[in-house]
Amino acid sequence: MGLSAGTTAMSAISRPKALADLMVLDTPAEQAFDDLVFVAAKACGVPIALITLLDVDRQWFKARYGLDVQETEIEHSVCRIEIDRAEMLEIADLTADGRTDCNPLVTGARHFRSYAGAPLVLRSGAVVGRLCVIDTAPRPEGLSELERSMLRALARLASENLELRRIAKVSERQTELQVALVEIGEIIRNSGDAGQMALATAAVVGRVLTADRAGLGLVDDAVEVLDVERDWTAPGVLSVAGRHALDEYHGLQAPLSSGDPLVVFDSLADERTLPNLALALRNGVRALVDVPVRDPGRTTALFFVHSTRPRYWLAEEIAFLRSVADRLEAGVARHRSEEQQRIVNGEIAHRLKNTLTMVQAIASQTLRSATDRESVYAFERRLMALSGAHDALLHNSWARADLASIATNAIEAIGFMDRVSMNGPPVALGAQAALSFSLIVHELLTNACKYGALKGDSGEVSLTWEIKSDGDEAGLMIKWRERGGPLVIPPARRGFGSKLISIGLVGTGGVDTRYDPEGFEADLRAPIRHLAKG
Amino acid sequence: MIIRPIILVVEDEPIVRLFASDIIEEAGFEVLQAADATDAISTLEERSDVRVVFTDVDMPGGMDGIMLAICIRERWPDIQVIITSGRPWPQETKLPKNMVFFPKPYRQDRVLETVRKMAA
């Protein structure tokens, strides 16, 4: 219409985007805009005033005065005429203008006769619609200069209001996304396995973006397949879980190699999705964001969000998705390395056990001629106590072991769980203290079986511990109390077992033993800070 | 002459195999030895008088002690099986019926007690 095709094409692309970015289409009426059309109508002395936004296939009114419809087909729009000139459009007699004389709004009952519209121009330069005034009677003289400048001023106010409204909405949105990101952070920290973590994250993303499908797919080393273990879907939307050959998705290859997200507002109108359109539509994908997850230099996974309807993605939403993908990648990597650590730990434990078995075999061969089989068995049981302590340490990657489980392992090996009562708070022992404590419990228990409370059928042992503050130093105090056994007689000589006990938890003593006639007693003390040693 | 029950010890580590064989022999049994599962199966195919198989889990040759135990249960249901390993028994796997598992290192008195009970 008198304009170069180039200008029209450029604006036509930018207007839908600019409009979507305003997040205003199909929102309820707002006083600020209603006031503007009211003032415009009164200022120009006309019965109708509208804030018209020009969508792809319709014009939609953010505010209307004197008109009872919310939108019309784009073909019936007067506002769109010469819209890309971004100038005031005045048509004094719509029935006499070739561009409007067949318009049903003019020929029909609405009886539009004269029109003036000022463009709504955003700061970016995008023209999204007009503030227009319409008279149902012809107005051959058009607007006065004053009316024209008032209409322009009101249009500027309307544009400004649209922008401010957007900023408020974006900030609201950012808060929502921020809250979602915190929620996702919690999920990633607390998830027990990587698949569950990706699924729960996808569910939050799907909800906050009101999407229809979201999930994480892993890309293989050769970048040939995408494996989606599980994806989140809105009710009634099919899953795309499974293996996908990447060469079927032409549009994906660029983002996979560059690391930039692929953002599609409408797959029907996007040249990057056109080659895979059938596939996209079969999966119900009209709009999508694919965020590649990069390990330096290589794409290892893809976080995807799908919508079954065309939709606009805010820059803030894309940034949010990048952040989600990064966090998810870090979480998945953590799980992977923990899994590897677990395997390595299991392997070390296995070798250690085999080595202990070798030691046992060698010792047994060496002591073959020993007439005292009991000493061979005693050695074997000490080895067993050591092995039990390693089991408890293995649970926490050899970093620390729980005091109660060390004691349990040592006691179970001999088999007196029913006659030993245990009570105390959780206490973490480092590797050295754990191994010492295990051997000490073993010796105490062995002595109790041979000479003490466990010799007969009725005696019992109580094993209790507590953390005590002694001055400024917190210390662990372990009490071994035997009751109900035969009368206690102090031994004439100290055996290896007693020596082992006297070394204490951290190799520096802190052990008191008492041969009370009622029952043997032992106190083990150690400063807390020494217990953590590896 | 007293006929002693026959126990087959399957273990790839020679020192540990010697140790296990020794303690079982000293307890009054006749011991046969195998260094892996395949070796153990050929022995079982050759003779029908083995009462108990005492086997390690991790062994070279593609067939481990658990597979050997399952194979014995199918082909020679009368033979008793004792399994031992430096790894804990896999949590997701149930120990087959009538089998006993000892984590390594094991107490010889407890292993012998089980062998005696099984061979009786």
HADDOCK unambig.tbl for C-alpha pairs under 7 A between the chains (distance, minus, plus):
assign (segid A and resid 350 and name CA) (segid B and resid 86 and name CA) 4.72 0.50 0.50
assign (segid A and resid 350 and name CA) (segid B and resid 87 and name CA) 5.13 0.50 0.50
assign (segid A and resid 353 and name CA) (segid B and resid 86 and name CA) 4.92 0.50 0.50
assign (segid A and resid 353 and name CA) (segid B and resid 104 and name CA) 5.81 0.50 0.50
assign (segid A and resid 353 and name CA) (segid B and resid 105 and name CA) 6.15 0.50 0.50
assign (segid A and resid 354 and name CA) (segid B and resid 86 and name CA) 5.57 0.50 0.50
assign (segid A and resid 354 and name CA) (segid B and resid 104 and name CA) 6.76 0.50 0.50
assign (segid A and resid 356 and name CA) (segid B and resid 105 and name CA) 6.16 0.50 0.50
assign (segid A and resid 357 and name CA) (segid B and resid 16 and name CA) 6.90 0.50 0.50
assign (segid A and resid 357 and name CA) (segid B and resid 104 and name CA) 6.21 0.50 0.50
assign (segid A and resid 357 and name CA) (segid B and resid 105 and name CA) 4.70 0.50 0.50
assign (segid A and resid 358 and name CA) (segid B and resid 15 and name CA) 6.70 0.50 0.50
assign (segid A and resid 358 and name CA) (segid B and resid 16 and name CA) 5.84 0.50 0.50
assign (segid A and resid 361 and name CA) (segid B and resid 15 and name CA) 6.49 0.50 0.50
assign (segid A and resid 361 and name CA) (segid B and resid 16 and name CA) 5.60 0.50 0.50
assign (segid A and resid 361 and name CA) (segid B and resid 19 and name CA) 5.02 0.50 0.50
assign (segid A and resid 365 and name CA) (segid B and resid 19 and name CA) 6.87 0.50 0.50
assign (segid A and resid 380 and name CA) (segid B and resid 107 and name CA) 6.54 0.50 0.50
assign (segid A and resid 384 and name CA) (segid B and resid 105 and name CA) 6.68 0.50 0.50
